[in-house]
């Protein structure tokens, strides 16, 4: 029969075929030593590991309504705060709290800019532009058939051609300046002149009156008629010399592919009642309208 291996007892070493020996560092237990109930040493005599006994006792205490005993070892990361998460959360809170303020500032700035642009636009474009008190408009006629299109009259007008030496004085008014526009819309407000290549302007002043004359070079008679109609309802020429629009008179003519506009009114040097006699305004208007004779000269050149 083979020898059975002796049972292993914790804390006790054995050699095969020899008596049981205790380590030199430990003294053998006293025969009189007794194990107290509840002592952890009872685990050795019962053959159960101490950990199993402890677990059984904790389970019993829990079922009895007693809190489980603390082993003294805190759970990992228990009681410790994640500094990274805390920092990120704090930054996010700061950013979130700052967003409404930044948004309010942006909205306020946008409102101020819009208000400034609106006021500036009203001052420059939106303010009420002056119109004549009396306005007469004429479409083109068969008399101007020879210059009904620019193709038959390709040469542009010149300031010297329209405003000759003989036109430096018109009745009581004298020529004070001329101007040429390559963008015809610069001479207009509230209306446009599609296809217009040039606009020539002259300004006159004398005594208690002042006035201006403008001639537009358009593509054809239809475009000329359209501009005359727009001056009647949509807009007018810009006033480039000072006179009172109240009581002023104006006339627009379509002459083939040209449009002429004459406008005259009283100035600050007018009589105390503030208005020039209607007869004087009519005389001055006829004199300004006579500057269109330069266009009639184009008919002879085109035939």
Protein Blocks (a to p, Z undefined) as FASTA:
>chain_A
ZZddddddehiacdehiacdddfkbccddfkbccdehiaklmmmnopafklmmmmmmmmm
mmnopacddehiacehihiacfklmmmmmmmmmmmmmmmmmmmmmmmmmmmmmmmmmmmm
mmmmmpccdddfbdcdddddfklmmmmpfklmmbccdfklmmcfklmpghjbccfbdcdd
fblklmpghiacehiabdcdddddehjbccdddddddfblmlmmmmmmmmmmmmccddfb
dcdfehpacddddehjaccdddddddfkbcfkopacfklmmmmmmmmmmmmmmmmmmmmm
mZZ
